[in-house]
Amino acid sequence: MRLLILLVVVGVIGYLVYTGTGDFVGVKKNNPVSAQVQIDKTKEFACEQNLKMLNDFVKTYMSTHGIDNPEDVTLDELKQYGLRLPHCPAGGKYVFEDGKFYCTVHSK
């Protein structure tokens, strides 16, 4: 009985190793197109997070300085307040227009 249980356990572990190893070493899903799509999605997500952080910075600046209209804020004022512009992971530039940041690659 113990031998049968041991064989079942070894069989289950072997099956798990067999099915999991292919993904781990990249044998099963070795599709460069899907990998590039995932990289592009990751870069876009990182850019969206950068834009969110930059636009939150503008809102914080406006609330601490009593500014109601975002168009009254300039990039030089934000830089004097401590803003450091990050880089878009896809190589785009962050542009500040009408009180809001946009990316030249990812913004619509």
C-alpha positions in Angstrom: 0.0 0.0 0.0 2.8 2.4 0.9 4.5 1.6 -2.4 1.4 2.5 -4.3 1.0 5.8 -2.5 4.7 6.5 -3.1 4.3 5.8 -6.8 1.3 8.1 -7.0 3.1 10.9 -5.2 6.2 10.5 -7.4 3.9 10.5 -10.5 2.1 13.7 -9.5 5.4 15.5 -8.7 6.9 14.3 -12.0 3.8 15.6 -13.9 4.0 19.0 -12.1 7.7 19.3 -12.9 7.1 18.3 -16.5 4.3 20.9 -17.0 6.0 23.7 -15.0 9.5 23.3 -16.4 8.6 24.2 -19.9 7.3 27.6 -18.9 10.2 28.2 -16.6 12.9 27.6 -19.2 10.9 29.2 -22.0 10.3 26.1 -24.1 6.6 26.1 -24.3 5.8 29.8 -25.0 8.9 30.8 -26.9 7.0 33.3 -29.1 9.1 36.5 -29.6 6.0 38.3 -30.8 4.0 37.8 -27.6 7.2 38.7 -25.6 7.5 42.0 -27.4 3.8 42.7 -26.9 4.3 42.2 -23.1 7.3 44.5 -23.1 5.3 47.2 -24.9 2.4 46.8 -22.5 4.8 47.1 -19.6 6.4 50.3 -21.0 2.9 51.8 -21.6 1.9 51.0 -18.1 5.0 52.5 -16.7 4.4 55.6 -18.8 0.8 55.9 -17.5 2.1 55.7 -14.0 4.6 58.4 -14.7 1.9 60.6 -16.2 -0.4 60.0 -13.2 2.5 61.0 -10.8 3.3 64.1 -12.8 -0.4 65.3 -13.0 -0.8 64.6 -9.3 2.3 66.8 -8.7 0.5 69.6 -10.6 -2.6 69.2 -8.5 -0.5 69.3 -5.3 1.3 72.4 -6.5 -2.0 74.1 -7.3 -3.6 73.3 -4.0 -0.6 74.4 -2.0 -0.3 77.7 -3.9 -4.0 78.5 -4.1 -4.2 78.2 -7.9 -7.6 77.4 -9.4 -6.9 77.3 -13.1 -4.3 74.7 -14.2 -3.4 76.8 -17.2 -1.9 79.3 -14.9 0.9 76.8 -13.9 4.1 76.9 -15.8 6.7 74.1 -16.1 9.4 76.5 -14.7 7.3 77.0 -11.5 6.9 73.2 -11.1 10.7 72.7 -11.6 11.4 75.3 -8.9 8.9 73.5 -6.6 11.1 70.3 -7.0 9.7 68.5 -10.1 12.1 66.2 -11.9 10.8 64.9 -15.2 11.2 61.2 -15.6 11.9 59.5 -19.0 9.2 57.6 -20.9 10.3 54.0 -21.1 9.4 53.9 -24.8 11.5 56.9 -25.7 8.8 59.5 -25.7 8.9 63.0 -24.2 6.7 64.4 -21.5 5.1 67.6 -22.6 3.3 70.1 -20.3 0.4 71.8 -22.1 -2.7 73.5 -20.7 -1.8 72.5 -17.1 -1.5 68.8 -17.9 1.3 66.4 -18.8 1.2 64.3 -22.0 3.5 61.7 -23.5 4.5 62.1 -27.2 4.2 58.3 -27.6 1.4 57.1 -25.3 -1.0 60.0 -24.9 -3.9 60.1 -27.3 
